[in-house]
Amino acid sequence: MIKNLLNGSFEEKQNCCGCTACSAICPKHCITMQRDSEGFLYPVVNEKECVGCGQCERVCRIKNPVKEAEFEQKAFVVQLLDETQRRESTSGGAFTAIARYILEKNGVVYGAAYDDDLRVCHFRVCDAVELRRFRNSKYVQSFLGDAFSKVKEDLKQGRWVCFSGTPCQVEGLKSYLGRDYETLVTVDVVCRAVGSPTVFESYMKMQKKKYGDNISAILFRDKHHGYKYSNMTVRDNEGRVVYARGVESDPMLRAFFSNICDRPSCYNCLFKKRYRVSDFTIWDCFQIHDINSDMDDDKGTTNMLIHTDKGRRIFGEINSVRRYECRPEDILVPQSAMFKSVPYNFRREAFMKDFSESPSGSQTLIEYFPDSYSVKIKRIARLILVKTGMHDRVKRIYKKVKGS
Ligand SMILES: Cc1cc2nc3c(=O)[nH]c(=O)nc-3n(C[C@H](O)[C@H](O)[C@H](O)COP(=O)(O)OP(=O)(O)OC[C@H]3O[C@@H](n4cnc5c(N)ncnc54)[C@H](O)[C@@H]3O)c2cc1C
């Protein structure tokens, strides 16, 4: 029987990524996923019902990690031809191209979207219009709910299924399924980490207080000012941008990129590797000018690594993208989020404590990430650089200097 971690220490909680495989596989349905104060889900076993079969332990990919073994991979940089959908996507829209291919086969697609209360959850869609909800990264852990068992039902009925998520979610799903299905296509993102749902909910309350309840969309990576300076954006019911702040000034983005509210398991992530169990791994391509200067470089490009024959075959049949094949080494950056866990932020414990004790958590966000004079200056400087077309050049020089 797996351990009840809901009230466990930080170190104990590092042993659970919340993938739900243990709860989905339990033959007695006696494991429920429950939220801790940070909003992350942990399995809780009803010991009275448990028969000690051990399936929950065996399915766990943290207890039983997949051994990484080398195999042949194909690498591409990808841009969706549909410019509207590409703009709505985080990078080049490769995910949408794969998902649309599956829907054309009368299949279903699983991905992360907002529910009516703007919480991030996994949903199942069978219609291309609905795919829009999955586009754009949400830097918060998504609630999987009963997605794994629904995927299994769809597969048993012989339907094509595309499941997209973080690497731990994809490994969890494959472990739960326990065998290969020819009609299952899995897409994982290179994932830096996932942020606290509770922190995001407080942030959203703050935004709603400011802009009213008529918020129709929130995008962590809006290309309002181009791909390379993407913004946290809030849109109202008429689609108007009512708030747009970059990574230097939006408190939620600053909290996420300073690693102050990530899931404990993200600081020691076992799913960071090159050779994965998914069919496709996708991530941001900011260096397209170095790989293929014929492809435009400020509307978003996806790096794609294909791990399986099935993935190669499917990508060969997709005609909704511009692509350029390169060597995997051209797009793999050794120090990137594909390989390295985020470092622990030593202010995390204090932040989370202050956050839970504050009457409105958003106050803590503002206190830790204030809109100080230096932040304001950075924001104005970035906007001037974007508007004068100097942003990319200055960013490249800054990176070079920082690197050296
Ligand atoms: C939490 C997170 C962290 C990331 N960290 C990095 C990083 O450090 N470096 C990097 O290069 N790329 C990172 N990415 C990937 C990147 O943001 C893009 O998703 C990727 O470039 C693919 O872009 P796209 O335009 O092809 O598709 P997108 O429009 O981004 O769609 C991709 C898919 O991501 C899924 N998704 C979105 N949010 C979540 C979520 N919270 N949980 C599970 N699945 C989700 C959606 O279901 C969708 O299917 C991260 C993504 C996420 C979700």
The ligand as an SDF file (V2000), in Angstrom:
LIG
                    3D

 53 58  0  0  0  0  0  0  0  0999 V2000
    4.1830   23.5750  -16.9750 C   0  0  0  0  0  0  0  0  0  0  0  0
    4.9900   23.7410  -18.2420 C   0  0  0  0  0  0  0  0  0  0  0  0
    6.3440   24.0530  -18.1690 C   0  0  0  0  0  0  0  0  0  0  0  0
    7.0930   24.2150  -19.3500 C   0  0  0  0  0  0  0  0  0  0  0  0
    8.4200   24.5100  -19.2640 N   0  0  0  0  0  0  0  0  0  0  0  0
    9.1510   24.6730  -20.3950 C   0  0  0  0  0  0  0  0  0  0  0  0
   10.5310   25.0090  -20.3390 C   0  0  0  0  0  0  0  0  0  0  0  0
   11.0960   25.1830  -19.2460 O   0  0  0  0  0  0  0  0  0  0  0  0
   11.2340   25.1440  -21.5010 N   0  0  0  0  0  0  0  0  0  0  0  0
   10.6320   24.9800  -22.7210 C   0  0  0  0  0  0  0  0  0  0  0  0
   11.2990   25.1190  -23.7500 O   0  0  0  0  0  0  0  0  0  0  0  0
    9.3160   24.6430  -22.8140 N   0  0  0  0  0  0  0  0  0  0  0  0
    8.5670   24.4960  -21.6810 C   0  0  0  0  0  0  0  0  0  0  0  0
    7.2370   24.1680  -21.7620 N   0  0  0  0  0  0  0  0  0  0  0  0
    6.6700   23.8540  -23.0880 C   0  0  0  0  0  0  0  0  0  0  0  0
    6.2660   25.0850  -23.8950 C   0  0  0  0  0  0  0  0  0  0  0  0
    5.6800   26.0480  -23.0340 O   0  0  0  0  0  0  0  0  0  0  0  0
    5.2510   24.7420  -25.0020 C   0  0  0  0  0  0  0  0  0  0  0  0
    4.1930   23.9870  -24.4760 O   0  0  0  0  0  0  0  0  0  0  0  0
    5.8810   23.9740  -26.1150 C   0  0  0  0  0  0  0  0  0  0  0  0
    6.8170   24.8130  -26.7400 O   0  0  0  0  0  0  0  0  0  0  0  0
    4.8790   23.4790  -27.1530 C   0  0  0  0  0  0  0  0  0  0  0  0
    4.2680   24.5710  -27.7300 O   0  0  0  0  0  0  0  0  0  0  0  0
    3.1270   24.4090  -28.8490 P   0  0  0  0  0  0  0  0  0  0  0  0
    2.9370   25.7910  -29.4130 O   0  0  0  0  0  0  0  0  0  0  0  0
    3.4980   23.3350  -29.8100 O   0  0  0  0  0  0  0  0  0  0  0  0
    1.8170   23.9110  -28.1030 O   0  0  0  0  0  0  0  0  0  0  0  0
    0.9800   24.5670  -26.8970 P   0  0  0  0  0  0  0  0  0  0  0  0
    0.0370   25.5780  -27.4110 O   0  0  0  0  0  0  0  0  0  0  0  0
    1.9220   25.0240  -25.8510 O   0  0  0  0  0  0  0  0  0  0  0  0
    0.1970   23.3000  -26.3220 O   0  0  0  0  0  0  0  0  0  0  0  0
    0.9320   22.2710  -25.6940 C   0  0  0  0  0  0  0  0  0  0  0  0
    0.1840   21.3640  -24.7870 C   0  0  0  0  0  0  0  0  0  0  0  0
    0.5960   21.6380  -23.4420 O   0  0  0  0  0  0  0  0  0  0  0  0
   -0.4180   21.1500  -22.6030 C   0  0  0  0  0  0  0  0  0  0  0  0
   -0.3910   21.8770  -21.3310 N   0  0  0  0  0  0  0  0  0  0  0  0
   -0.5310   23.1950  -21.1180 C   0  0  0  0  0  0  0  0  0  0  0  0
   -0.4640   23.4560  -19.8050 N   0  0  0  0  0  0  0  0  0  0  0  0
   -0.3050   22.2780  -19.1720 C   0  0  0  0  0  0  0  0  0  0  0  0
   -0.2210   21.8870  -17.8130 C   0  0  0  0  0  0  0  0  0  0  0  0
   -0.2720   22.7580  -16.8210 N   0  0  0  0  0  0  0  0  0  0  0  0
   -0.0810   20.5710  -17.5240 N   0  0  0  0  0  0  0  0  0  0  0  0
   -0.0460   19.6520  -18.5090 C   0  0  0  0  0  0  0  0  0  0  0  0
   -0.1230   19.9600  -19.8190 N   0  0  0  0  0  0  0  0  0  0  0  0
   -0.2530   21.2610  -20.1420 C   0  0  0  0  0  0  0  0  0  0  0  0
   -1.7320   21.4130  -23.3260 C   0  0  0  0  0  0  0  0  0  0  0  0
   -2.6050   20.3620  -23.0560 O   0  0  0  0  0  0  0  0  0  0  0  0
   -1.3170   21.3840  -24.7820 C   0  0  0  0  0  0  0  0  0  0  0  0
   -1.6790   20.1700  -25.2610 O   0  0  0  0  0  0  0  0  0  0  0  0
    6.4620   24.0390  -20.6070 C   0  0  0  0  0  0  0  0  0  0  0  0
    5.0920   23.7270  -20.6680 C   0  0  0  0  0  0  0  0  0  0  0  0
    4.3470   23.5830  -19.4990 C   0  0  0  0  0  0  0  0  0  0  0  0
    2.8830   23.2210  -19.5860 C   0  0  0  0  0  0  0  0  0  0  0  0
  1  2  1  0
  2  3  1  0
  2 52  2  0
  3  4  2  0
  4  5  1  0
  4 50  1  0
  5  6  2  0
  6  7  1  0
  6 13  1  0
  7  8  2  0
  7  9  1  0
  9 10  1  0
 10 11  2  0
 10 12  1  0
 12 13  2  0
 13 14  1  0
 14 15  1  0
 14 50  1  0
 15 16  1  0
 16 17  1  0
 16 18  1  0
 18 19  1  0
 18 20  1  0
 20 21  1  0
 20 22  1  0
 22 23  1  0
 23 24  1  0
 24 25  2  0
 24 26  1  0
 24 27  1  0
 27 28  1  0
 28 29  2  0
 28 30  1  0
 28 31  1  0
 31 32  1  0
 32 33  1  0
 33 34  1  0
 33 48  1  0
 34 35  1  0
 35 36  1  0
 35 46  1  0
 36 37  1  0
 36 45  1  0
 37 38  2  0
 38 39  1  0
 39 40  1  0
 39 45  2  0
 40 41  1  0
 40 42  2  0
 42 43  1  0
 43 44  2  0
 44 45  1  0
 46 47  1  0
 46 48  1  0
 48 49  1  0
 50 51  2  0
 51 52  1  0
 52 53  1  0
M  END
$$$$
